[in-house]
Amino acid sequence: MRAIGVILAGGNNHRMRELSQKRAICAMPIAGSYRSIDFTLSNMSNSHIQKVAVFTQYNARSLNEHLSSSKWWDFGRKQGGLYVFTPAVTADNSNWYRGTADAIYQNLSFLKNSHEPYVVISSGDGVYKMDFNKVLEYHIDKKADITVVCRDMEPGSDIERFGTVRMNEESRIEEFEEKPLKAKTSTISCGIYVIRRRLLIEMIEKCAEEDRYDFVRDILIRYKDIKRIYGYKMRDYWRNIASVEDYYNTNMDFLKADVRDYFFKQYPDIYSKVDDLPPAKYNVGAHIKNSLISSGCIINGTVENSVIFKESYVGNNCVIKNSIILNDVYIGDNTYIENCIVESRDTIRANSHYVGEGEIKIVVERNERYVI
């Protein structure tokens, strides 16, 4: 493909509550065995984008470890490669990334040293499948300066936390409002953009000269009447996991057969870093109903409508309902958990009782197993 990829994976989000205190949003576990960023990386690999840059910043340790090798997504170094950029103190700059445009500006040499004519920019916290070649073809056919991937949201969605767009009959964007108090349209931006590389360099440099740091506010909204900005409608599954409720609902979606088939049984595939773990073990007395149980788990109790991530242990007479148990959790005997998200590496004492009422409860316990 005649494009390079840029994944924006540096942001923090208070709507994730305790879940974002130990990891970046893009490193959040999804569907038992994946991380959020795996979906964007897989889409770029499947679209034959050979060269991809990931801009990380907040709580990036686990994300950087996950991205330590490009082989899992087949970004060969001879043809391109996977590059991870974190903020660096230099003689000219000592700031962290102050926004999405500033993150690109601080790594502008990556764009200048590349030769591909186009850039695909995407956030790393979306769960979706997309062929970026189709977006690029649309971009070229429309003679667009920038193409924004959009989606019509279902009634009842929290549209106000997204950027909303209004397009004319030719799909040219006429209005772009970032996180409005009251949405005037149900069409949102998915945070995926296609733009010519030289134009992006020019616009980012102009933003830096004027001390502007945000890609949406300072480029898309500011230039919407000057540049030809078009919307590309996406109609397949797409979710953003920037809140606890969305994260919970996204994982619960993978309990539906049609969603699992779409991501895991239909071409192209979704790839992730592979851990060498034994298959899940179900001991006598275990009862599993409509749940995802990952490798390395040992189950003794009852699990219903839940997602259990890698290397977790569920004790005797435990009941887990409508919950998400993250990696490496030990759950003691006779424990009851419902409508909860249990943080990774937790030790839940025997006879504990956790129920989320009204909202999803996040369970964070002190970890006796890892005391130094």
SULQUIVEN-V155453 format. One record per pair of residues at least 4 apart in sequence whose C-alpha atoms are under 6 Angstrom apart, sorted by the first residue. I is the first residue (numbers start at 1). GAP is how many residues later the second one is. D is the distance in Angstrom with one decimal. If there is no record, write none. Layout:
I & GAP & D
I & GAP & D
//
This chain:
1 & 47 & 5.4
1 & 48 & 5.4
2 & 114 & 5.3
3 & 113 & 5.1
3 & 115 & 4.4
3 & 116 & 5.1
4 & 47 & 5.3
4 & 48 & 5.9
4 & 115 & 5.0
5 & 47 & 4.4
5 & 114 & 5.8
5 & 115 & 4.9
6 & 46 & 5.8
6 & 47 & 4.9
6 & 48 & 6.0
6 & 115 & 4.7
7 & 47 & 4.7
7 & 114 & 5.9
7 & 115 & 5.0
7 & 116 & 5.4
7 & 117 & 5.9
8 & 47 & 5.3
8 & 115 & 4.8
9 & 17 & 6.0
9 & 46 & 5.5
9 & 47 & 5.0
9 & 115 & 5.3
10 & 45 & 6.0
10 & 46 & 4.1
10 & 47 & 4.2
10 & 48 & 5.4
15 & 228 & 4.7
16 & 4 & 5.7
16 & 227 & 4.8
16 & 228 & 4.9
23 & 36 & 5.0
24 & 34 & 6.0
24 & 35 & 5.2
24 & 36 & 5.7
26 & 10 & 5.1
26 & 11 & 5.1
26 & 98 & 5.3
26 & 99 & 4.9
27 & 8 & 5.3
27 & 9 & 5.8
27 & 36 & 5.3
28 & 7 & 5.5
28 & 8 & 5.6
29 & 5 & 5.6
29 & 6 & 4.4
30 & 4 & 5.0
30 & 5 & 5.3
31 & 220 & 5.5
32 & 262 & 5.4
32 & 277 & 4.5
34 & 238 & 6.0
36 & 89 & 5.5
37 & 87 & 4.8
38 & 4 & 5.9
38 & 234 & 5.8
39 & 88 & 5.8
42 & 4 & 5.9
42 & 228 & 5.4
42 & 229 & 5.8
43 & 87 & 5.8
44 & 5 & 5.3
45 & 4 & 5.6
47 & 84 & 5.5
47 & 85 & 5.7
50 & 25 & 5.8
50 & 30 & 4.9
51 & 29 & 4.4
51 & 30 & 4.9
52 & 30 & 5.0
53 & 29 & 6.0
53 & 30 & 4.6
53 & 31 & 5.8
54 & 30 & 4.8
55 & 30 & 4.9
56 & 30 & 5.2
57 & 29 & 5.7
60 & 4 & 5.8
70 & 5 & 5.4
70 & 12 & 5.6
72 & 200 & 5.9
72 & 201 & 5.5
75 & 6 & 4.8
75 & 7 & 6.0
76 & 4 & 6.0
76 & 5 & 5.2
77 & 4 & 4.3
87 & 9 & 5.5
89 & 4 & 6.0
89 & 5 & 4.5
97 & 5 & 5.7
97 & 6 & 5.0
98 & 4 & 5.8
99 & 114 & 4.8
99 & 115 & 4.9
100 & 114 & 5.2
100 & 115 & 5.4
101 & 112 & 4.9
101 & 113 & 4.9
101 & 114 & 4.6
102 & 111 & 4.8
104 & 4 & 5.8
109 & 4 & 5.9
117 & 79 & 5.9
117 & 80 & 5.5
118 & 77 & 5.8
118 & 78 & 4.3
118 & 79 & 4.8
119 & 75 & 5.8
119 & 76 & 5.5
119 & 78 & 5.5
120 & 73 & 5.8
120 & 74 & 4.7
121 & 71 & 5.6
121 & 72 & 5.1
122 & 69 & 5.8
122 & 70 & 4.4
123 & 68 & 5.8
125 & 115 & 5.9
125 & 116 & 6.0
126 & 113 & 5.6
126 & 114 & 4.5
127 & 111 & 5.7
127 & 112 & 5.2
128 & 109 & 5.8
128 & 110 & 4.7
139 & 5 & 5.5
139 & 8 & 5.9
144 & 84 & 5.1
144 & 85 & 6.0
145 & 83 & 5.1
145 & 84 & 5.9
146 & 48 & 5.8
146 & 49 & 4.8
146 & 83 & 4.8
147 & 46 & 5.5
147 & 47 & 5.1
147 & 82 & 5.7
147 & 83 & 4.8
147 & 84 & 5.7
148 & 44 & 6.0
148 & 45 & 4.7
148 & 83 & 4.8
149 & 41 & 5.7
149 & 43 & 5.4
149 & 82 & 5.7
149 & 83 & 4.7
150 & 38 & 5.5
150 & 39 & 4.5
150 & 40 & 5.4
150 & 81 & 6.0
150 & 82 & 5.7
150 & 83 & 4.9
150 & 84 & 5.9
151 & 36 & 5.5
151 & 37 & 5.5
151 & 82 & 5.5
151 & 83 & 5.2
152 & 34 & 5.7
152 & 35 & 4.4
153 & 33 & 5.5
160 & 19 & 5.1
160 & 20 & 5.4
160 & 23 & 5.8
161 & 18 & 4.9
162 & 17 & 5.0
163 & 14 & 5.6
163 & 15 & 4.1
163 & 16 & 5.1
163 & 25 & 5.6
163 & 26 & 5.5
164 & 12 & 5.8
164 & 13 & 5.3
164 & 23 & 5.8
164 & 24 & 4.3
165 & 10 & 5.5
165 & 11 & 4.5
165 & 22 & 5.8
165 & 23 & 5.7
166 & 7 & 5.8
166 & 8 & 5.8
166 & 9 & 5.1
167 & 4 & 5.0
167 & 5 & 5.2
167 & 6 & 4.3
167 & 7 & 5.5
168 & 4 & 5.6
171 & 59 & 5.7
171 & 60 & 5.6
172 & 57 & 5.9
172 & 58 & 4.2
173 & 56 & 5.8
173 & 57 & 5.3
176 & 45 & 5.8
200 & 4 & 6.0
207 & 5 & 4.9
208 & 4 & 5.8
214 & 4 & 5.5
215 & 4 & 5.3
216 & 4 & 4.9
217 & 4 & 5.1
218 & 4 & 5.4
219 & 4 & 5.6
220 & 4 & 5.8
223 & 4 & 5.6
241 & 5 & 5.1
241 & 6 & 4.7
246 & 4 & 5.9
254 & 5 & 5.7
254 & 6 & 5.5
260 & 4 & 5.7
261 & 4 & 4.7
262 & 4 & 5.4
277 & 18 & 5.9
277 & 19 & 5.3
278 & 17 & 5.9
278 & 18 & 5.2
279 & 16 & 4.6
279 & 17 & 5.6
280 & 15 & 4.8
280 & 16 & 5.2
280 & 17 & 4.7
280 & 18 & 6.0
281 & 17 & 4.8
282 & 4 & 5.9
282 & 17 & 5.0
283 & 17 & 5.3
285 & 15 & 5.9
286 & 14 & 4.6
286 & 15 & 4.7
286 & 16 & 5.7
287 & 15 & 4.6
288 & 14 & 5.9
288 & 15 & 4.9
289 & 15 & 4.7
290 & 15 & 5.0
291 & 13 & 6.0
291 & 14 & 4.9
291 & 15 & 4.8
291 & 16 & 5.7
292 & 15 & 4.8
293 & 15 & 4.9
294 & 15 & 5.1
294 & 16 & 5.0
295 & 15 & 5.4
296 & 14 & 5.6
296 & 15 & 4.3
297 & 13 & 6.0
297 & 14 & 4.5
297 & 15 & 4.7
297 & 16 & 5.7
298 & 15 & 4.9
299 & 15 & 4.9
300 & 14 & 5.7
300 & 15 & 5.3
300 & 16 & 5.0
301 & 14 & 6.0
301 & 15 & 5.1
301 & 16 & 4.9
301 & 17 & 4.6
302 & 16 & 6.0
302 & 17 & 4.8
303 & 17 & 4.7
304 & 17 & 4.8
305 & 16 & 5.9
305 & 17 & 4.9
306 & 16 & 4.9
306 & 17 & 4.8
306 & 18 & 5.7
307 & 17 & 4.9
308 & 17 & 4.8
309 & 16 & 6.0
309 & 17 & 5.0
309 & 18 & 4.9
310 & 17 & 4.9
311 & 17 & 4.7
312 & 16 & 4.6
312 & 17 & 4.6
312 & 18 & 5.9
313 & 17 & 4.9
313 & 18 & 5.9
314 & 17 & 5.0
315 & 16 & 5.8
315 & 17 & 5.1
315 & 18 & 4.5
316 & 17 & 4.8
317 & 17 & 4.8
318 & 15 & 5.8
318 & 16 & 4.7
318 & 17 & 4.7
318 & 18 & 5.9
319 & 17 & 4.9
320 & 17 & 4.9
320 & 18 & 6.0
321 & 17 & 4.7
322 & 16 & 5.7
322 & 17 & 5.1
323 & 15 & 5.8
323 & 16 & 5.0
323 & 17 & 4.8
323 & 18 & 5.8
324 & 17 & 4.7
325 & 16 & 5.9
325 & 17 & 4.9
326 & 17 & 5.6
326 & 18 & 4.7
327 & 17 & 4.7
328 & 16 & 5.8
328 & 17 & 4.8
329 & 15 & 5.8
329 & 16 & 4.8
329 & 17 & 4.9
330 & 17 & 4.8
331 & 17 & 4.7
332 & 16 & 5.7
332 & 17 & 5.1
332 & 18 & 4.0
333 & 17 & 4.7
334 & 16 & 5.9
334 & 17 & 4.8
335 & 15 & 5.8
335 & 16 & 4.7
335 & 17 & 4.8
335 & 18 & 5.9
336 & 17 & 4.8
337 & 17 & 4.9
337 & 18 & 5.8
338 & 17 & 4.8
339 & 16 & 5.9
339 & 17 & 4.8
339 & 21 & 5.7
340 & 16 & 5.6
340 & 20 & 5.4
340 & 21 & 4.6
340 & 22 & 5.7
341 & 21 & 4.8
342 & 20 & 5.9
342 & 21 & 4.7
343 & 21 & 5.5
346 & 19 & 5.5
346 & 21 & 5.4
347 & 20 & 5.3
356 & 4 & 5.2
356 & 5 & 4.5
//
